[in-house]
Amino acid sequence: MDKISLNELFPTSSRVLLTGGGKEFIERIGIEAAKRVVLGVLLGENIRKQTEPLTRRRIAQISGAMVALFVRGFSQAEDFGDHLSNLAVQQLSKSKKNDKASVWLARWAVGLTGKSDQNVLRSDPKERDAYIAEFESAILESAARCRADIGDVKMTLGFVEDKKGNRVELDWEDITRLTTAIGSLTLTIRGSDKSTYGKLFERLILGSVLSILGFQRVERKTNTKTRKVFWLADSSDTRECDATLLYQPGKLVRFDIGFIGPGNSEISKDKLTRYAREMEIGGAAHTSQTFIVVDRLPNTSKTRKAAERIEAEIIQMSMQYWPRDLAKRLEKRVGYIHPLSKMPDGKIEDYLRSKLETIRIQDFLSGVLLNGLESDDIEAAEE
């Protein structure tokens, strides 16, 4: 059993669903599914409602990979179930904290999530032995109860590799371990998706709406163009913005996007004090406009006054056809005229859909790592 590890048993192709590149992650989940989410948000629909199908896809695919892990484990060792907890403990002790995939797999195998690791074990390796003893006892007792209530059922799983059929049988103890692992991974993925999709779709939505409006995405470090271009995640200033639009020499728009509810006024105020009115690019000074794109913002006098002080534009994604509002405000601020600004309601959805079909939204995630997301955000979301 020393030669077997959970990392090696977990399908390599499924590992990107745990951590890795944002571009590869979206490609695996499904480009068309991701575009449906983007379109829904562009039409004013709630981001959480739109990403729920993606979360279900991710959970289903990772659950399938977990089944494959069990099948591979039992194919290589008949007593795999008896050693599973020890394998998990070994992997937890050897894995680096930022190796989310390895840590998550080991936790799930013994029924843990990030929150339960903190709250039950208090993240103390010394507490793990006592927990594992209790976990093994719970598995055996639960399996015995299932056997008594339902009968001595065995689940047969077929697994084909290298054109050779390998068949393993899982008894109640093994089935209980598998379902426990799937339950833990479901809790973890649902929690982490709150952070993951927020970070990824902020880029996807900003990149998509600016592309639809006729601007070209460029890499800031290599860009030589000075008209109608934008780049994502510019951090040249002391405060980072999510996108920078260079309309023409001297005219610059900086965007800050966030899925913020009306109750989170502190973040909203922070966004209203981010940027200076001028910015230097390539040795030339540009007058900067600030556009803040949020899900919904409280209509308070403080918010309005703060926006007026820095002459910021606030775009609310909860408003139907907000891309048209964005187009109108760009026309007012920098003089950019786009057909969308005067498009009637009945034509906007088809227009956005047709434009979105031509955009490689995955390119907006180039260089974005899932394991680059703040771990505190992910752990805090695991409820």
C-alpha positions in Angstrom: 0.0 0.0 0.0 3.0 2.3 0.4 3.2 2.7 -3.4 -0.4 3.9 -3.7 -1.3 7.5 -3.2 -4.7 9.3 -3.5 -3.1 11.8 -5.9 -2.0 9.0 -8.3 -5.4 7.3 -8.1 -7.4 10.4 -8.9 -7.8 10.8 -12.7 -5.3 13.4 -14.0 -7.7 14.8 -16.5 -10.1 15.7 -13.6 -7.5 17.5 -11.5 -8.0 20.7 -13.3 -11.5 20.8 -11.8 -9.9 21.2 -8.4 -7.2 23.6 -9.1 -5.2 24.9 -12.1 -5.6 27.4 -14.9 -8.9 29.3 -15.1 -8.9 28.9 -18.9 -8.5 25.2 -18.7 -11.1 25.0 -15.9 -13.8 26.8 -18.0 -12.9 24.7 -21.0 -13.5 21.6 -19.0 -16.7 22.8 -17.4 -17.9 23.8 -20.9 -17.4 27.0 -23.0 -21.0 27.1 -24.1 -22.3 26.7 -20.6 -20.0 29.5 -19.4 -21.2 31.7 -22.3 -24.8 31.1 -21.2 -23.9 32.4 -17.8 -22.3 35.5 -19.2 -25.3 36.2 -21.5 -27.6 35.8 -18.5 -25.7 38.3 -16.5 -25.5 40.7 -19.4 -29.3 40.5 -19.5 -29.6 41.4 -15.8 -30.0 38.0 -14.3 -28.5 37.0 -10.9 -24.9 35.5 -11.1 -25.6 32.9 -8.5 -28.6 31.6 -10.3 -26.6 31.5 -13.5 -23.6 29.6 -12.1 -25.7 26.9 -10.3 -25.8 24.7 -13.4 -22.0 25.0 -13.6 -21.6 24.0 -10.0 -23.8 20.9 -10.5 -21.6 20.0 -13.5 -18.5 20.4 -11.5 -19.8 18.3 -8.6 -21.0 15.6 -10.9 -17.7 15.4 -12.8 -15.6 15.4 -9.6 -17.9 12.8 -8.0 -17.3 10.6 -11.1 -13.6 11.1 -10.7 -13.9 10.1 -7.0 -15.7 6.9 -8.0 -12.8 6.2 -10.4 -10.3 6.7 -7.6 -12.1 4.1 -5.5 -12.2 1.7 -8.4 -8.5 2.1 -9.2 -7.7 1.7 -5.5 -9.6 -1.5 -5.1 -8.2 -2.8 -8.4 -4.7 -2.4 -7.1 -5.3 -3.6 -3.5 -8.1 -5.8 -2.2 -7.8 -4.2 1.3 -7.8 -0.6 -0.1 -10.8 0.4 2.1 -9.0 -0.6 5.3 -6.0 1.5 4.4 -7.8 4.5 2.9 -7.8 6.6 6.1 -4.0 6.1 6.6 -3.4 7.1 3.0 -5.4 10.3 3.6 -3.5 11.1 6.7 -0.2 10.5 5.0 -1.2 12.8 2.1 -2.4 15.5 4.5 0.9 15.4 6.4 3.0 15.6 3.2 1.0 18.1 1.2 1.8 21.8 1.1 -0.9 24.1 2.3 -1.3 25.7 -1.1 -1.7 22.4 -2.8 -5.4 22.5 -2.8 -6.0 19.4 -4.9 -3.9 17.1 -2.7 -5.3 18.5 0.6 -8.9 18.4 -0.6 -8.7 14.8 -1.8 -7.2 13.7 1.5 -9.8 15.5 3.5 -12.7 14.1 1.5 -11.5 10.5 2.0 -12.0 10.9 5.7 -15.2 13.0 5.6 -13.6 16.4 6.2 -13.9 19.8 4.6 -11.8 22.9 5.2 -14.3 24.2 7.8 -14.5 20.9 9.7 -10.7 20.5 9.6 -10.6 23.9 11.4 -13.5 23.4 13.7 -13.2 19.7 14.6 -9.5 19.2 14.5 -8.6 22.9 14.9 -6.1 22.3 12.1 -3.9 20.3 14.6 -2.3 17.2 13.2 -2.2 15.7 16.7 -5.9 15.6 16.8 -6.1 13.6 13.6 -5.5 10.2 15.2 -8.4 10.5 17.6 -10.6 11.7 14.7 -9.6 8.9 12.4 -10.4 6.3 15.2 -13.9 7.9 15.6 -14.3 8.1 11.8 -13.5 4.4 11.3 -16.0 3.5 14.1 -18.7 5.6 12.5 -18.1 4.0 9.1 -18.4 0.5 10.5 -21.5 1.3 12.6 -23.2 3.0 9.7 -22.4 0.1 7.3 -23.7 -2.4 9.9 -27.0 -0.4 10.2 -27.4 -0.2 6.4 -26.8 -4.0 6.2 -29.4 -4.6 8.9 -32.0 -2.3 7.5 -31.5 -2.8 3.8 -29.7 -6.2 3.4 -26.2 -7.4 2.5 -26.1 -5.6 -0.8 -22.9 -5.2 -2.9 -22.3 -2.6 -5.5 -20.4 -3.7 -8.6 -18.4 -1.1 -10.4 -16.9 -1.9 -13.8 -13.8 0.0 -14.9 -12.0 -0.5 -18.2 -8.4 0.5 -18.7 -6.0 -0.4 -21.5 -8.7 -2.5 -23.1 -8.7 -4.8 -20.1 -11.8 -5.1 -18.0 -11.3 -4.8 -14.3 -14.2 -5.3 -12.0 -14.4 -4.5 -8.3 -17.1 -5.0 -5.7 -17.9 -2.6 -2.9 -19.6 -3.8 0.2 -21.4 -1.6 2.7 -18.3 -0.3 4.4 -16.8 0.7 1.1 -20.0 2.2 -0.2 -20.2 4.3 3.0 -16.7 5.5 2.6 -17.4 6.5 -1.1 -20.7 8.3 -0.3 -19.1 10.1 2.7 -16.3 11.3 0.4 -18.8 12.5 -2.2 -20.8 14.3 0.5 -17.6 16.1 1.7 -16.6 17.1 -1.8 -20.0 18.5 -2.5 -19.9 20.8 0.5 -16.4 21.9 -0.4 -17.1 22.6 -4.1 -20.4 24.4 -3.3 -18.5 26.7 -0.9 -15.4 27.3 -3.0 -17.5 28.0 -6.1 -18.8 31.2 -4.4 -15.3 32.5 -4.6 -14.1 30.8 -7.7 -16.9 31.8 -10.0 -16.9 35.3 -8.6 -13.3 35.8 -9.5 -13.5 34.1 -12.9 -16.8 35.6 -14.1 -15.8 39.1 -13.2 -13.1 38.8 -15.9 -15.4 37.0 -18.3 -18.2 39.5 -18.0 -15.9 42.6 -18.3 -14.0 41.1 -21.1 -17.2 40.1 -23.0 -19.1 43.4 -22.6 -16.1 45.5 -23.7 -15.5 43.2 -26.7 -19.2 43.4 -27.6 -18.9 47.2 -27.5 -16.1 47.0 -30.1 -12.9 47.2 -28.1 -10.0 44.9 -28.6 -8.3 43.0 -25.7 -4.6 43.4 -25.6 -1.8 42.5 -23.2 -0.7 45.7 -21.5 3.0 44.9 -21.4 3.2 44.3 -25.1 0.5 46.6 -26.4 1.5 49.4 -28.8 -2.0 50.4 -29.9 -3.5 53.7 -28.6 -7.1 53.4 -29.7 -10.1 51.3 -28.7 -8.2 48.7 -26.7 -8.5 47.3 -23.2 -6.6 45.1 -20.9 -7.7 43.2 -17.8 -6.4 43.3 -14.2 -4.2 46.4 -14.6 -2.2 47.1 -11.4 0.0 49.9 -12.5 -1.6 52.3 -10.0 -1.3 52.0 -6.2 -4.9 50.5 -6.3 -5.7 47.7 -8.7 -8.6 48.0 -11.2 -10.2 45.1 -13.0 -10.0 46.5 -16.5 -8.5 49.5 -18.3 -10.0 50.9 -21.5 -7.8 53.2 -23.7 -10.3 54.8 -26.1 -7.8 57.2 -27.6 -4.8 59.1 -26.6 -5.7 61.1 -23.5 -9.0 59.3 -22.8 -8.9 56.4 -20.4 -11.6 54.5 -18.5 -10.9 52.3 -15.6 -13.4 49.6 -14.5 -14.0 48.0 -11.2 -16.4 45.1 -11.1 -17.9 43.1 -8.2 -20.9 41.0 -7.4 -21.9 43.1 -4.4 -25.3 43.1 -2.7 -27.0 46.2 -1.4 -26.1 45.3 2.2 -22.4 45.5 1.6 -21.9 49.3 1.6 -18.4 49.3 2.9 -17.0 47.6 -0.2 -19.1 49.9 -2.3 -17.5 53.0 -0.6 -14.1 51.5 -1.1 -14.7 51.2 -4.9 -15.7 54.8 -5.0 -12.4 56.0 -3.6 -10.0 53.9 -5.7 -8.6 55.9 -8.5 -6.9 59.1 -9.3 -8.2 61.3 -12.1 -5.0 61.0 -14.2 -2.9 58.1 -15.2 0.4 57.8 -17.1 0.9 55.2 -19.8 3.9 55.1 -22.0 5.1 58.4 -20.7 1.9 60.2 -21.7 -0.7 61.5 -19.3 -4.3 60.3 -19.7 -7.5 61.7 -18.2 -9.1 58.8 -16.3 -12.8 58.0 -15.9 -14.0 55.6 -13.3 -16.8 53.1 -14.0 -18.0 50.9 -11.2 -19.9 47.8 -12.2 -21.8 46.1 -9.4 -24.7 43.7 -9.0 -26.7 46.1 -7.0 -25.9 49.3 -5.1 -28.0 50.9 -2.4 -29.5 54.1 -3.6 -28.3 56.2 -0.7 -27.3 59.9 -0.6 -23.9 58.9 0.7 -23.3 56.6 -2.2 -24.5 59.2 -4.8 -22.4 61.9 -3.2 -19.3 59.7 -3.1 -19.7 58.9 -6.8 -20.3 62.6 -7.7 -17.1 63.6 -5.9 -14.9 61.5 -8.1 -17.3 61.8 -11.1 -17.7 58.0 -11.2 -20.3 56.1 -13.2 -22.1 53.3 -11.4 -23.5 50.5 -13.6 -25.8 48.0 -11.9 -25.9 44.5 -13.4 -29.2 43.8 -11.9 -30.8 46.2 -14.3 -32.1 44.6 -17.5 -30.0 45.5 -20.6 -27.3 47.2 -18.5 -24.8 47.0 -21.4 -26.9 49.6 -23.2 -26.6 51.8 -20.1 -22.8 51.3 -20.2 -22.7 52.2 -23.9 -24.7 55.4 -23.2 -22.4 56.4 -20.4 -19.3 55.8 -22.5 -20.8 58.0 -25.2 -21.3 60.8 -22.6 -17.9 60.5 -21.0 -15.5 59.8 -23.8 -17.6 60.4 -26.9 -17.7 56.8 -28.1 -20.8 56.1 -30.2 -22.0 52.5 -30.4 -25.3 51.1 -31.9 -26.2 49.4 -28.6 -26.7 52.8 -26.9 -29.9 53.4 -28.9 -31.0 49.8 -29.6 -34.6 49.0 -28.6 -35.3 46.4 -26.0 -36.6 43.8 -28.4 -33.3 43.6 -30.3 -30.8 43.6 -27.5 -30.8 39.9 -26.5 -30.3 38.6 -30.0 -27.6 41.2 -30.6 -25.7 40.2 -27.4 -26.1 36.5 -28.1 -24.8 36.8 -31.7 -21.8 38.9 -30.6 -21.0 36.6 -27.8 -20.8 33.6 -30.1 -17.8 35.1 -31.9 -15.8 35.8 -28.7 -13.2 33.4 -27.2 -14.2 34.1 -23.6 -11.6 31.6 -22.3 -8.9 33.9 -23.5 -9.9 36.4 -20.8 -8.7 33.9 -18.2 -5.2 33.3 -19.7 -2.7 33.2 -16.9 -5.4 33.1 -14.1 -4.8 30.3 -11.7 -7.5 28.8 -9.5 -5.0 28.2 -6.8 -4.1 31.8 -7.0 -7.4 32.7 -5.4 -7.1 33.8 -1.9 -7.3 30.6 0.3 -9.1 32.6 3.0 -11.9 33.4 0.5 -12.4 29.7 -0.3 -12.2 28.5 3.3 -14.6 31.2 4.5 -17.1 30.2 1.8 -17.1 26.5 2.9 -20.2 26.5 5.0 
